[in-house]
Amino acid sequence: MNTFAADAPECAARRFVEALAWGEHRVVWKMFSSEGRRRIVEIGVSAGLDRVMAERIVSDIADETEMDEFLSSLMHGLRADFENQIGRAHV
């Protein structure tokens, strides 16, 4: 059995959590597939994200300020969800 292949999901999960914890929002964003990014932006639109800005984000033409604003919001939401899940695990 290929040990590296078996460890790959665990390594990816560890890297994701580390990036989330350290606020490496661009690393977190790059770890999502293009379909995952599109779905995240769709969720953002349903939560009030401007559709024009959403299209720029999905098309990878958003300016740095827009991306930072969006990714900061994404990180905040991911951290809140992560902390909520950890809290449930300890109950």
N, C-alpha and C positions, 0 to 999 in steps of 0.2 A: 504494500500500500504506500502511496506517495504521502509522506508525512507533511511535506510543505502544503499540499493541496488540502489535507485535513486541517491544518493549522490556519489556513488562509482566512476562513470566516472569523475565527477567534481574533486573529491579528487585526482584521478590518474593524471588528467591533471595538477592540481595545483602542485603536487609533481614533475611531469616531468619538468615543467617550472622552478621550484625552483632548481632542480638538474642541469638543463641546465645553469641557471644563476650563480650558485655557482661552476660550473665546476666539479660536481660530476659525472665524466664520467662513472664510474663503476655502479653507480645507474641507470643512463640513459640506459646503455647497458642491465642491468638486467630487465628493464621494458619492453623491446621488447620481443615478443614471439620468440621461436626458428625459426619459419618461417620468422619472421621479421628480425632477425639477419642474417639469410642466405641471404635474399634479399638485406640487406644493404651491405653485403660482396660482393655480385654479382655486385652491383653498384660500389663498390670500385674497383673491378677487371676491370670493363669497364673504370674506370678513372685512371687505371695504377697501382693498388695494385698488388703486386707480387702474382701469383697464389699459390705458395707453402705456403707463409705466410697466404693467405686467407684460405687455407684448414686447417692450424693449428688453425686459429681463429675459424672457424666453428666447428672444432672437439674439441674445448676447450682445446687444448694442446699448444697454443702459450705461449712463455715465457712472463714474466711480462713486459719486455722492449718492445717486439713486441705489446702486448696488449695496453700498454700506448701510444705508437706511433700511433697505429691505432685509439684508442679511442680519443686521442687528436685531430687528424685530423677529426674524425666524429663530435666531439663537435664544432670544428671551423665551419664546414659546416652547422650543425644544427643551430648554433647561427646566421650565415650569412643569412640563409633562414628565420629564425624567425624574425630577424631585418628587412629584406626585406618585409615580410608580414605585419609587424607593420607599416612600412613606407607607404605601399600601402593603409592601412586602414585609414591613416590620410590625404590622398590626396583628 
